[in-house]
Amino acid sequence: MDRTEGTTQNGNHPAEANAGADVQPLAQAQTEAEAEGQTEAEAEGQAEPEALPQADPESQPQADPEAQPQADPGAPPRRRRRRWLRRAALALIIALLPLLTAETALYINYTGDPAPGTHTRNRDALWLGHAWVDGRKKDADVTALARRLQGTGIRDLYVHSGPLEHDGTLPKSVYPRARWFIDAVHEKLPGVRVQAFLGDVLATEGPDGMRLDNADTRAAVVRSARQVLDTGYEGIHLDLEPLHSGDRNYLTLLDALRRETRSRDALLSVASHQIDPLPALHSVAGTFTDHPKWWSQEFFGQVARRVDQIAVMSYDTAQPLESTYGGYVAQQTSLALEVTPSSTDLLMGLPFYWESNFDHWGHAETVPAAVRGVRLGLSRTDADRARFGVALYIDFAATDADWRAYKEDWVR
C-alpha cells in the first residue's frame, strides 16, 4: 500500500487538518475555568498537599539472580558483535569436542615403538593398472617391473582386468594381452602370482550399478571368474564398491566364488572397506550421509572367513596429519587382526599415490606413516602372525619416494 494515500498536499492526515477550527474557543473556556478555581482556593485557604504513600522496600520485586540476562538492544554494535563471537566460539568448541577427542586418541595411538621383527612376511601385494593387459605395456615394461620388485616382499599382483558389466558379465575384449602378461611375469618373476582384479560400482547409493540382490547377476559374476581363470590367472581379486556392511548377498556371492576357485586350486581375494573406528559408526554415517563408508568388525570377520586374502583399503581417511593417519592405520590393523582367521592372509593397504582433497590429504597419508601404523598395530595385537602383509595401491601413481619408504621401513 502507498504510504502517501489519504494525506493532504502538506502531508497531514485529513483529521489533523480539520481539528484547527475548534482550537480558539476551547482555549478560552480553559482560561475561565482556571480563574474560577483560583478564586475558590484563595477563599478556603491553600490546601496542604496529600502525602504520597511510601513504598515498602521488602514489597518491591527483587531481581532473580539466575535470570538470563537480556540482550541490550541499545548496546553499541561492537559490543554486540563481541558477544556474538564469544557465543559462536563456545558453540563451535562444544561441537568439535568429540572430533578433537578422537584425533587426540589417534595421535596417542601413533606413539611408541614397533616390536622387533615386525617387517615383511613376503606376502605383500601390488595393485596394477589396466595397461598391463590391454596392449599398452611391452616386454621392456615387464623387465622394469621385475627389476623394481626384486628384493621386496611382493608375492601377488592384482592386475586390473575389468571392469565387470553391471549384469556381472565380462567381455574378453577388455583383457586381450592377459595371457602374454601372465607368462612374462612367470618368466621374469618366478613365484609371483597374477590375479585378475575385477570390480564394479554397486547400485547401493544411486540408481546405476551392479545389483547383488539379483541372483542372475551373481551367477554371471561366477561365470566371469571361471572365464578369467581359464585364461591362466591364478586367482580372483574382487573389489565392489560402495559395499554396505552386513550385505548378505555379497556373502552369498563369496561362497559361490570360493567353491569355484577351490575347485581350480586358485585364490580368492577381496578389497575391503575400513572397519568402524567407533562401534556402529557405519550406522550413524549411513543415517546422516547415505554413505556408511565403514564395515562393522563383525561383518569384516564374516568376509575374511570366506576368502584366502583380504586387503584393507586403509587410505582415503580424511585424516589431516601424518600422526593421526598413522594412528588410524594402527587402529585399523588391530581391529582387522582381531577377527581375521589365521588361515587368511590379511593385507593392509598403503597409499602409493598423491592427492589432496577432503578425503585424502597427501601431506598426511604417506607411506612412512602407513607403514609405522601397520607395525604398531601388528606389534600390539599379533606381532608373530605369519599370514600378514601390505598391499601397495597403485603402480602407475607410485613415486620413487613411495618405493624407497616401503623398502626401507617395511622390507629392510
SERO-874059 format. One record per residue (C-alpha): residue in one letter; x, y, z. Coordinates in nm, 3 decimals, decimal comma, m for minus. Each point is the difference from the previous one (the first is absolute). Example, Ala and Ser with C-alpha at 12.3 -4.5 7.8 and 13.67 -1.06 7.14 Angstrom:
<pt r="A" u="1,230" v="m0,450" w="0,780"/>
<pt r="S" u="0,137" v="0,344" w="m0,066"/>
END
This chain:
<pt r="M" u="0,000" v="0,000" w="0,000"/>
<pt r="D" u="0,127" v="0,354" w="m0,091"/>
<pt r="R" u="0,093" v="0,179" w="0,324"/>
<pt r="T" u="m0,117" v="0,341" w="m0,154"/>
<pt r="E" u="m0,358" v="m0,118" w="m0,043"/>
<pt r="G" u="m0,262" v="0,208" w="0,194"/>
<pt r="T" u="0,219" v="0,308" w="0,071"/>
<pt r="T" u="m0,032" v="0,364" w="m0,098"/>
<pt r="Q" u="0,252" v="0,195" w="m0,204"/>
<pt r="N" u="0,191" v="0,109" w="0,311"/>
<pt r="G" u="0,028" v="m0,357" w="0,118"/>
<pt r="N" u="m0,250" v="0,016" w="0,289"/>
<pt r="H" u="m0,275" v="m0,254" w="0,051"/>
<pt r="P" u="m0,353" v="0,147" w="m0,076"/>
<pt r="A" u="m0,103" v="m0,036" w="0,364"/>
<pt r="E" u="0,297" v="0,211" w="0,106"/>
<pt r="A" u="m0,088" v="0,273" w="m0,250"/>
<pt r="N" u="m0,367" v="0,036" w="0,120"/>
<pt r="A" u="0,089" v="0,011" w="0,370"/>
<pt r="G" u="0,126" v="0,365" w="m0,016"/>
<pt r="A" u="m0,352" v="0,154" w="m0,013"/>
<pt r="D" u="m0,080" v="m0,066" w="0,370"/>
<pt r="V" u="0,335" v="0,095" w="0,151"/>
<pt r="Q" u="m0,078" v="0,368" w="0,099"/>
<pt r="P" u="m0,340" v="m0,049" w="0,187"/>
<pt r="L" u="0,145" v="m0,292" w="0,191"/>
<pt r="A" u="0,299" v="0,203" w="0,120"/>
<pt r="Q" u="m0,229" v="0,283" w="0,118"/>
<pt r="A" u="m0,221" v="m0,239" w="0,203"/>
<pt r="Q" u="0,308" v="m0,148" w="0,170"/>
<pt r="T" u="0,119" v="0,349" w="0,107"/>
<pt r="E" u="m0,335" v="0,088" w="0,164"/>
<pt r="A" u="m0,016" v="m0,328" w="0,188"/>
<pt r="E" u="0,349" v="0,047" w="0,139"/>
<pt r="A" u="m0,088" v="0,350" w="0,121"/>
<pt r="E" u="m0,303" v="m0,127" w="0,193"/>
<pt r="G" u="0,198" v="m0,276" w="0,159"/>
<pt r="Q" u="0,265" v="0,247" w="0,121"/>
<pt r="T" u="m0,264" v="0,220" w="0,168"/>
<pt r="E" u="m0,144" v="m0,293" w="0,199"/>
<pt r="A" u="0,343" v="m0,104" w="0,115"/>
<pt r="E" u="0,075" v="0,349" w="0,137"/>
<pt r="A" u="m0,331" v="0,002" w="0,194"/>
<pt r="E" u="0,053" v="m0,336" w="0,167"/>
<pt r="G" u="0,375" v="0,033" w="0,060"/>
<pt r="Q" u="0,274" v="m0,187" w="m0,169"/>
<pt r="A" u="m0,059" v="m0,374" w="0,051"/>
<pt r="E" u="0,286" v="m0,219" w="0,123"/>
<pt r="P" u="0,106" v="m0,250" w="m0,262"/>
<pt r="E" u="m0,085" v="m0,359" w="0,092"/>
<pt r="A" u="0,310" v="m0,206" w="0,084"/>
<pt r="L" u="0,084" v="m0,274" w="m0,243"/>
<pt r="P" u="0,021" v="m0,351" w="0,147"/>
<pt r="Q" u="0,359" v="m0,125" w="0,049"/>
<pt r="A" u="0,094" v="m0,323" w="m0,173"/>
<pt r="D" u="0,093" v="m0,295" w="0,221"/>
<pt r="P" u="0,352" v="m0,113" w="m0,111"/>
<pt r="E" u="m0,081" v="m0,362" w="0,080"/>
<pt r="S" u="m0,308" v="0,012" w="m0,222"/>
<pt r="Q" u="0,198" v="0,108" w="m0,304"/>
<pt r="P" u="0,063" v="m0,275" w="m0,257"/>
<pt r="Q" u="0,353" v="m0,136" w="0,039"/>
<pt r="A" u="0,221" v="m0,086" w="m0,298"/>
<pt r="D" u="0,037" v="m0,373" w="m0,060"/>
<pt r="P" u="0,377" v="m0,069" w="0,021"/>
<pt r="E" u="m0,043" v="m0,307" w="m0,226"/>
<pt r="A" u="m0,199" v="0,183" w="m0,264"/>
<pt r="Q" u="0,161" v="m0,001" w="m0,347"/>
<pt r="P" u="0,129" v="0,347" w="m0,084"/>
<pt r="Q" u="m0,189" v="0,154" w="m0,284"/>
<pt r="A" u="0,180" v="0,138" w="m0,300"/>
<pt r="D" u="0,021" v="0,374" w="0,013"/>
<pt r="P" u="m0,143" v="0,127" w="m0,327"/>
<pt r="G" u="0,166" v="0,331" w="0,069"/>
<pt r="A" u="0,346" v="m0,148" w="0,048"/>
<pt r="P" u="0,265" v="0,130" w="m0,240"/>
<pt r="P" u="0,038" v="m0,218" w="m0,314"/>
<pt r="R" u="0,360" v="m0,086" w="0,093"/>
<pt r="R" u="m0,106" v="m0,137" w="0,340"/>
<pt r="R" u="m0,280" v="m0,205" w="m0,154"/>
<pt r="R" u="0,243" v="m0,136" w="m0,260"/>
<pt r="R" u="0,249" v="m0,109" w="0,267"/>
<pt r="R" u="m0,279" v="m0,169" w="0,195"/>
<pt r="W" u="m0,113" v="m0,187" w="m0,313"/>
<pt r="L" u="0,355" v="m0,109" w="m0,079"/>
<pt r="R" u="0,051" v="m0,138" w="0,351"/>
<pt r="R" u="m0,322" v="m0,200" w="m0,018"/>
<pt r="A" u="0,083" v="m0,132" w="m0,350"/>
<pt r="A" u="0,349" v="m0,105" w="0,114"/>
<pt r="L" u="m0,144" v="m0,185" w="0,299"/>
<pt r="A" u="m0,254" v="m0,182" w="m0,219"/>
<pt r="L" u="0,277" v="m0,096" w="m0,246"/>
<pt r="I" u="0,220" v="m0,140" w="0,279"/>
<pt r="I" u="m0,288" v="m0,207" w="0,136"/>
<pt r="A" u="m0,077" v="m0,136" w="m0,350"/>
<pt r="L" u="0,365" v="m0,083" w="m0,070"/>
<pt r="L" u="0,078" v="m0,152" w="0,339"/>
<pt r="P" u="m0,078" v="m0,363" w="m0,106"/>
<pt r="L" u="0,213" v="0,043" w="m0,314"/>
<pt r="L" u="0,288" v="0,152" w="0,195"/>
<pt r="T" u="m0,020" v="m0,286" w="0,249"/>
<pt r="A" u="0,011" v="m0,260" w="m0,279"/>
<pt r="E" u="0,293" v="0,170" w="m0,174"/>
<pt r="T" u="0,190" v="0,017" w="0,328"/>
<pt r="A" u="m0,057" v="m0,373" w="0,051"/>
<pt r="L" u="0,136" v="m0,075" w="m0,349"/>
<pt r="Y" u="0,303" v="0,217" w="0,067"/>
<pt r="I" u="0,070" v="m0,194" w="0,320"/>
<pt r="N" u="m0,054" v="m0,327" w="m0,191"/>
<pt r="Y" u="0,290" v="0,099" w="m0,227"/>
<pt r="T" u="0,248" v="0,023" w="0,287"/>
<pt r="G" u="0,231" v="m0,276" w="0,122"/>
<pt r="D" u="0,242" v="m0,232" w="m0,174"/>
<pt r="P" u="m0,093" v="m0,293" w="m0,228"/>
<pt r="A" u="0,109" v="m0,343" w="0,115"/>
<pt r="P" u="0,317" v="m0,145" w="m0,151"/>
<pt r="G" u="m0,062" v="m0,222" w="m0,299"/>
<pt r="T" u="m0,319" v="0,172" w="m0,110"/>
<pt r="H" u="0,102" v="0,010" w="m0,365"/>
<pt r="T" u="m0,099" v="m0,173" w="m0,321"/>
<pt r="R" u="m0,105" v="m0,364" w="0,008"/>
<pt r="N" u="0,043" v="m0,016" w="m0,379"/>
<pt r="R" u="m0,377" v="0,001" w="m0,046"/>
<pt r="D" u="m0,039" v="0,354" w="m0,135"/>
<pt r="A" u="m0,201" v="0,095" w="m0,308"/>
<pt r="L" u="m0,005" v="0,271" w="m0,266"/>
<pt r="W" u="m0,302" v="0,139" w="m0,185"/>
<pt r="L" u="0,073" v="0,050" w="m0,372"/>
<pt r="G" u="m0,182" v="0,214" w="m0,254"/>
<pt r="H" u="m0,181" v="m0,118" w="m0,311"/>
<pt r="A" u="0,284" v="0,087" w="m0,238"/>
<pt r="W" u="0,170" v="m0,334" w="0,076"/>
<pt r="V" u="m0,271" v="m0,204" w="m0,173"/>
<pt r="D" u="m0,147" v="0,230" w="m0,267"/>
<pt r="G" u="0,307" v="0,020" w="m0,225"/>
<pt r="R" u="0,169" v="0,319" w="0,119"/>
<pt r="K" u="0,279" v="m0,171" w="0,196"/>
<pt r="K" u="0,288" v="m0,181" w="m0,171"/>
<pt r="D" u="0,279" v="m0,244" w="0,091"/>
<pt r="A" u="0,225" v="0,283" w="0,114"/>
<pt r="D" u="m0,267" v="0,111" w="0,248"/>
<pt r="V" u="m0,017" v="m0,347" w="0,156"/>
<pt r="T" u="0,379" v="m0,002" w="0,027"/>
<pt r="A" u="m0,010" v="0,335" w="0,181"/>
<pt r="L" u="m0,276" v="m0,126" w="0,229"/>
<pt r="A" u="0,202" v="m0,310" w="0,084"/>
<pt r="R" u="0,300" v="0,217" w="0,084"/>
<pt r="R" u="m0,218" v="0,219" w="0,222"/>
<pt r="L" u="m0,139" v="m0,299" w="0,193"/>
<pt r="Q" u="0,330" v="m0,177" w="0,057"/>
<pt r="G" u="0,083" v="m0,027" w="0,369"/>
<pt r="T" u="m0,349" v="0,099" w="0,114"/>
<pt r="G" u="m0,266" v="m0,205" w="0,177"/>
<pt r="I" u="m0,251" v="0,013" w="m0,286"/>
<pt r="R" u="m0,154" v="m0,336" w="m0,080"/>
<pt r="D" u="m0,329" v="0,092" w="m0,173"/>
<pt r="L" u="m0,086" v="0,237" w="m0,284"/>
<pt r="Y" u="m0,362" v="0,119" w="m0,028"/>
<pt r="V" u="m0,019" v="0,109" w="m0,364"/>
<pt r="H" u="m0,311" v="0,191" w="m0,101"/>
<pt r="S" u="m0,181" v="m0,218" w="m0,254"/>
<pt r="G" u="m0,352" v="0,143" w="0,007"/>
<pt r="P" u="m0,215" v="0,176" w="0,075"/>
<pt r="L" u="m0,293" v="m0,239" w="0,021"/>
<pt r="E" u="m0,318" v="0,101" w="m0,173"/>
<pt r="H" u="m0,291" v="0,089" w="0,229"/>
<pt r="D" u="m0,160" v="m0,335" w="m0,085"/>
<pt r="G" u="0,313" v="m0,186" w="0,118"/>
<pt r="T" u="0,136" v="m0,091" w="m0,342"/>
<pt r="L" u="0,355" v="0,071" w="m0,117"/>
<pt r="P" u="0,086" v="0,056" w="m0,369"/>
<pt r="K" u="0,320" v="m0,178" w="m0,098"/>
<pt r="S" u="0,091" v="0,302" w="m0,208"/>
<pt r="V" u="0,099" v="0,198" w="0,312"/>
<pt r="Y" u="0,302" v="m0,219" w="0,081"/>
<pt r="P" u="0,142" v="m0,114" w="m0,337"/>
<pt r="R" u="0,365" v="m0,021" w="0,121"/>
<pt r="A" u="m0,064" v="m0,177" w="0,330"/>
<pt r="R" u="0,158" v="m0,327" w="m0,106"/>
<pt r="W" u="0,314" v="0,179" w="m0,120"/>
<pt r="F" u="0,035" v="0,187" w="0,330"/>
<pt r="I" u="m0,051" v="m0,310" w="0,214"/>
<pt r="D" u="0,267" v="m0,190" w="m0,191"/>
<pt r="A" u="0,242" v="0,295" w="0,012"/>
<pt r="V" u="m0,037" v="0,032" w="0,378"/>
<pt r="H" u="0,057" v="m0,372" w="0,052"/>
<pt r="E" u="0,316" v="0,023" w="m0,209"/>
<pt r="K" u="0,151" v="0,310" w="0,162"/>
<pt r="L" u="m0,149" v="m0,027" w="0,351"/>
<pt r="P" u="m0,017" v="m0,368" w="0,095"/>
<pt r="G" u="m0,229" v="m0,062" w="0,298"/>
<pt r="V" u="m0,205" v="0,319" w="m0,049"/>
<pt r="R" u="m0,369" v="m0,068" w="m0,064"/>
<pt r="V" u="m0,226" v="0,198" w="m0,233"/>
<pt r="Q" u="m0,361" v="0,053" w="0,102"/>
<pt r="A" u="m0,280" v="0,158" w="m0,203"/>
<pt r="F" u="m0,106" v="0,325" w="0,167"/>
<pt r="L" u="m0,377" v="0,022" w="m0,074"/>
<pt r="G" u="m0,237" v="0,266" w="0,126"/>
<pt r="D" u="m0,306" v="0,210" w="m0,061"/>
<pt r="V" u="m0,211" v="0,275" w="0,153"/>
<pt r="L" u="m0,291" v="m0,131" w="0,205"/>
<pt r="A" u="m0,348" v="0,152" w="m0,015"/>
<pt r="T" u="m0,003" v="0,054" w="0,376"/>
<pt r="E" u="0,004" v="0,381" w="0,002"/>
<pt r="G" u="m0,135" v="0,083" w="m0,343"/>
<pt r="P" u="m0,220" v="m0,133" w="m0,279"/>
<pt r="D" u="0,284" v="m0,137" w="m0,215"/>
<pt r="G" u="0,233" v="m0,290" w="0,070"/>
<pt r="M" u="0,010" v="m0,370" w="0,074"/>
<pt r="R" u="m0,279" v="m0,144" w="0,216"/>
<pt r="L" u="0,115" v="m0,288" w="0,214"/>
<pt r="D" u="m0,355" v="m0,081" w="0,107"/>
<pt r="N" u="m0,053" v="m0,135" w="m0,352"/>
<pt r="A" u="0,085" v="m0,372" w="m0,005"/>
<pt r="D" u="0,064" v="0,007" w="m0,377"/>
<pt r="T" u="0,256" v="0,275" w="0,047"/>
<pt r="R" u="0,183" v="m0,196" w="0,268"/>
<pt r="A" u="0,003" v="m0,309" w="m0,224"/>
<pt r="A" u="0,146" v="0,210" w="m0,282"/>
<pt r="V" u="0,283" v="0,121" w="0,227"/>
<pt r="V" u="0,088" v="m0,363" w="0,075"/>
<pt r="R" u="0,006" v="m0,079" w="m0,372"/>
<pt r="S" u="0,226" v="0,301" w="m0,059"/>
<pt r="A" u="0,237" v="m0,131" w="0,267"/>
<pt r="R" u="0,005" v="m0,339" w="m0,171"/>
<pt r="Q" u="0,073" v="0,176" w="m0,329"/>
<pt r="V" u="0,310" v="0,185" w="0,124"/>
<pt r="L" u="0,130" v="m0,305" w="0,184"/>
<pt r="D" u="m0,018" v="m0,183" w="m0,331"/>
<pt r="T" u="0,227" v="0,272" w="m0,141"/>
<pt r="G" u="0,273" v="m0,094" w="0,248"/>
<pt r="Y" u="m0,050" v="0,234" w="0,297"/>
<pt r="E" u="0,086" v="m0,158" w="0,333"/>
<pt r="G" u="m0,269" v="0,173" w="0,199"/>
<pt r="I" u="m0,293" v="0,241" w="0,010"/>
<pt r="H" u="0,035" v="0,333" w="0,181"/>
<pt r="L" u="m0,345" v="0,156" w="0,044"/>
<pt r="D" u="m0,063" v="0,367" w="0,071"/>
<pt r="L" u="m0,367" v="0,106" w="0,011"/>
<pt r="E" u="m0,082" v="0,348" w="0,133"/>
<pt r="P" u="m0,175" v="0,154" w="0,183"/>
<pt r="L" u="m0,082" v="m0,318" w="0,190"/>
<pt r="H" u="m0,207" v="0,054" w="0,312"/>
<pt r="S" u="0,069" v="m0,189" w="0,319"/>
<pt r="G" u="m0,212" v="m0,310" w="0,055"/>
<pt r="D" u="m0,078" v="m0,064" w="m0,369"/>
<pt r="R" u="m0,110" v="m0,365" w="0,002"/>
<pt r="N" u="m0,009" v="m0,017" w="m0,380"/>
<pt r="Y" u="0,371" v="0,080" w="m0,008"/>
<pt r="L" u="0,072" v="m0,285" w="0,241"/>
<pt r="T" u="m0,207" v="m0,234" w="m0,219"/>
<pt r="L" u="0,205" v="0,107" w="m0,303"/>
<pt r="L" u="0,328" v="m0,065" w="0,186"/>
<pt r="D" u="m0,116" v="m0,349" w="0,095"/>
<pt r="A" u="m0,071" v="m0,078" w="m0,367"/>
<pt r="L" u="0,333" v="0,146" w="m0,115"/>
<pt r="R" u="0,191" v="m0,192" w="0,265"/>
<pt r="R" u="m0,143" v="m0,329" w="m0,125"/>
<pt r="E" u="0,113" v="0,092" w="m0,352"/>
<pt r="T" u="0,354" v="0,105" w="0,096"/>
<pt r="R" u="0,057" v="m0,297" w="0,230"/>
<pt r="S" u="m0,104" v="m0,241" w="m0,272"/>
<pt r="R" u="0,282" v="0,148" w="m0,213"/>
<pt r="D" u="0,261" v="0,040" w="0,275"/>
<pt r="A" u="m0,020" v="0,377" w="m0,052"/>
<pt r="L" u="m0,015" v="0,290" w="0,246"/>
<pt r="L" u="m0,294" v="0,218" w="0,099"/>
<pt r="S" u="0,088" v="0,341" w="0,136"/>
<pt r="V" u="m0,199" v="0,318" w="0,061"/>
<pt r="A" u="0,059" v="0,369" w="0,061"/>
<pt r="S" u="m0,185" v="0,103" w="0,314"/>
<pt r="H" u="m0,137" v="0,318" w="0,148"/>
<pt r="Q" u="0,143" v="0,130" w="0,327"/>
<pt r="I" u="m0,136" v="m0,117" w="0,335"/>
<pt r="D" u="m0,208" v="0,217" w="0,234"/>
<pt r="P" u="0,252" v="0,205" w="0,202"/>
<pt r="L" u="m0,282" v="0,047" w="0,251"/>
<pt r="P" u="m0,273" v="m0,259" w="0,064"/>
<pt r="A" u="m0,291" v="0,025" w="m0,248"/>
<pt r="L" u="0,151" v="0,306" w="m0,168"/>
<pt r="H" u="m0,105" v="m0,136" w="m0,342"/>
<pt r="S" u="m0,363" v="0,019" w="0,115"/>
<pt r="V" u="0,036" v="0,361" w="0,111"/>
<pt r="A" u="0,175" v="0,097" w="m0,323"/>
<pt r="G" u="m0,265" v="m0,177" w="m0,205"/>
<pt r="T" u="m0,277" v="0,187" w="0,180"/>
<pt r="F" u="0,144" v="0,345" w="m0,060"/>
<pt r="T" u="0,185" v="m0,040" w="m0,332"/>
<pt r="D" u="m0,147" v="m0,305" w="m0,182"/>
<pt r="H" u="0,364" v="m0,118" w="m0,025"/>
<pt r="P" u="0,087" v="m0,234" w="0,291"/>
<pt r="K" u="0,367" v="m0,026" w="m0,114"/>
<pt r="W" u="0,106" v="m0,244" w="0,275"/>
<pt r="W" u="m0,081" v="m0,365" w="0,066"/>
<pt r="S" u="m0,078" v="m0,134" w="0,343"/>
<pt r="Q" u="0,279" v="m0,213" w="0,144"/>
<pt r="E" u="m0,240" v="m0,294" w="0,006"/>
<pt r="F" u="m0,075" v="0,030" w="m0,373"/>
<pt r="F" u="0,371" v="0,036" w="m0,078"/>
<pt r="G" u="0,060" v="m0,330" w="0,179"/>
<pt r="Q" u="m0,281" v="m0,168" w="m0,194"/>
<pt r="V" u="0,164" v="0,106" w="m0,328"/>
<pt r="A" u="0,351" v="m0,097" w="0,116"/>
<pt r="R" u="m0,113" v="m0,354" w="0,079"/>
<pt r="R" u="m0,125" v="m0,048" w="m0,356"/>
<pt r="V" u="0,316" v="0,100" w="m0,191"/>
<pt r="D" u="0,369" v="m0,085" w="m0,028"/>
<pt r="Q" u="0,113" v="0,362" w="0,017"/>
<pt r="I" u="m0,160" v="0,323" w="0,119"/>
<pt r="A" u="0,163" v="0,336" w="m0,075"/>
<pt r="V" u="m0,120" v="0,298" w="0,204"/>
<pt r="M" u="m0,021" v="0,323" w="m0,198"/>
<pt r="S" u="0,155" v="0,194" w="0,288"/>
<pt r="Y" u="0,027" v="0,333" w="m0,184"/>
<pt r="D" u="m0,240" v="0,284" w="m0,089"/>
<pt r="T" u="m0,056" v="0,056" w="0,371"/>
<pt r="A" u="m0,033" v="0,383" w="0,008"/>
<pt r="Q" u="0,265" v="0,011" w="0,275"/>
<pt r="P" u="0,176" v="0,339" w="0,005"/>
<pt r="L" u="0,338" v="m0,100" w="0,149"/>
<pt r="E" u="0,255" v="m0,277" w="m0,048"/>
<pt r="S" u="m0,024" v="m0,080" w="0,370"/>
<pt r="T" u="m0,379" v="m0,037" w="0,005"/>
<pt r="Y" u="0,003" v="m0,194" w="m0,330"/>
<pt r="G" u="0,266" v="m0,237" w="0,133"/>
<pt r="G" u="m0,198" v="m0,042" w="0,322"/>
<pt r="Y" u="m0,309" v="m0,076" w="m0,206"/>
<pt r="V" u="0,184" v="m0,268" w="m0,201"/>
<pt r="A" u="0,132" v="m0,151" w="0,324"/>
<pt r="Q" u="m0,357" v="m0,022" w="0,130"/>
<pt r="Q" u="m0,128" v="m0,151" w="m0,326"/>
<pt r="T" u="0,278" v="m0,259" w="0,006"/>
<pt r="S" u="m0,090" v="m0,107" w="0,354"/>
<pt r="L" u="m0,374" v="m0,015" w="m0,075"/>
<pt r="A" u="0,061" v="m0,212" w="m0,311"/>
<pt r="L" u="0,243" v="m0,236" w="0,175"/>
<pt r="E" u="m0,250" v="m0,068" w="0,276"/>
<pt r="V" u="m0,256" v="m0,158" w="m0,236"/>
<pt r="T" u="0,205" v="m0,137" w="m0,292"/>
<pt r="P" u="0,057" v="m0,376" w="0,031"/>
<pt r="S" u="0,360" v="m0,121" w="m0,003"/>
<pt r="S" u="m0,072" v="m0,187" w="m0,326"/>
<pt r="T" u="m0,069" v="0,327" w="m0,189"/>
<pt r="D" u="0,264" v="0,244" w="m0,122"/>
<pt r="L" u="m0,066" v="0,348" w="0,143"/>
<pt r="L" u="0,150" v="0,286" w="m0,200"/>
<pt r="M" u="m0,011" v="0,369" w="0,094"/>
<pt r="G" u="m0,014" v="0,245" w="m0,290"/>
<pt r="L" u="0,274" v="0,262" w="m0,046"/>
<pt r="P" u="m0,071" v="0,322" w="m0,196"/>
<pt r="F" u="0,240" v="m0,011" w="m0,297"/>
<pt r="Y" u="m0,153" v="0,316" w="m0,150"/>
<pt r="W" u="m0,032" v="0,369" w="0,084"/>
<pt r="E" u="m0,320" v="0,202" w="0,011"/>
<pt r="S" u="m0,114" v="0,294" w="0,207"/>
<pt r="N" u="m0,371" v="0,026" w="0,072"/>
<pt r="F" u="m0,240" v="m0,040" w="0,289"/>
<pt r="D" u="0,020" v="m0,382" w="m0,012"/>
<pt r="H" u="0,374" v="m0,033" w="m0,048"/>
<pt r="W" u="0,256" v="0,258" w="0,113"/>
<pt r="G" u="0,323" v="m0,080" w="m0,178"/>
<pt r="H" u="0,220" v="0,158" w="0,268"/>
<pt r="A" u="m0,160" v="m0,228" w="0,263"/>
<pt r="E" u="m0,064" v="m0,332" w="m0,176"/>
<pt r="T" u="0,359" v="m0,098" w="m0,066"/>
<pt r="V" u="0,167" v="m0,339" w="m0,034"/>
<pt r="P" u="0,228" v="0,054" w="0,304"/>
<pt r="A" u="m0,301" v="0,086" w="0,220"/>
<pt r="A" u="m0,197" v="m0,298" w="m0,130"/>
<pt r="V" u="0,287" v="m0,247" w="0,049"/>
<pt r="R" u="0,067" v="0,124" w="0,352"/>
<pt r="G" u="m0,372" v="m0,031" w="0,078"/>
<pt r="V" u="m0,007" v="m0,355" w="m0,138"/>
<pt r="R" u="0,301" v="m0,100" w="0,211"/>
<pt r="L" u="m0,149" v="0,153" w="0,315"/>
<pt r="G" u="m0,333" v="m0,176" w="m0,049"/>
<pt r="L" u="0,173" v="m0,329" w="m0,075"/>
<pt r="S" u="0,227" v="0,039" w="0,304"/>
<pt r="R" u="m0,288" v="0,062" w="0,239"/>
<pt r="T" u="m0,234" v="m0,271" w="m0,129"/>
<pt r="D" u="0,182" v="m0,296" w="m0,159"/>
<pt r="A" u="0,367" v="0,078" w="m0,058"/>
<pt r="D" u="0,089" v="m0,355" w="m0,109"/>
<pt r="R" u="m0,284" v="m0,048" w="m0,249"/>
<pt r="A" u="0,134" v="m0,171" w="m0,313"/>
<pt r="R" u="m0,284" v="0,060" w="m0,251"/>
<pt r="F" u="0,030" v="0,378" w="m0,008"/>
<pt r="G" u="0,124" v="0,261" w="m0,245"/>
<pt r="V" u="m0,059" v="0,336" w="m0,166"/>
<pt r="A" u="m0,157" v="0,080" w="m0,338"/>
<pt r="L" u="0,126" v="0,294" w="m0,208"/>
<pt r="Y" u="m0,254" v="0,213" w="m0,188"/>
<pt r="I" u="0,082" v="0,063" w="m0,287"/>
<pt r="D" u="0,293" v="m0,055" w="m0,238"/>
<pt r="F" u="m0,057" v="0,279" w="m0,255"/>
<pt r="A" u="m0,026" v="0,274" w="0,267"/>
<pt r="A" u="0,289" v="m0,114" w="0,223"/>
<pt r="T" u="0,308" v="0,217" w="0,040"/>
<pt r="D" u="0,358" v="m0,099" w="0,072"/>
<pt r="A" u="m0,051" v="0,139" w="0,351"/>
<pt r="D" u="m0,296" v="m0,237" w="0,053"/>
<pt r="W" u="0,206" v="m0,301" w="m0,106"/>
<pt r="R" u="0,297" v="0,111" w="0,210"/>
<pt r="A" u="m0,216" v="0,039" w="0,314"/>
<pt r="Y" u="m0,159" v="m0,343" w="m0,055"/>
<pt r="K" u="0,339" v="m0,170" w="m0,039"/>
<pt r="E" u="0,178" v="0,184" w="0,282"/>
<pt r="D" u="m0,280" v="m0,002" w="0,258"/>
<pt r="W" u="m0,175" v="m0,330" w="m0,074"/>
<pt r="V" u="0,223" v="m0,230" w="m0,205"/>
<pt r="R" u="0,343" v="0,087" w="0,145"/>
END
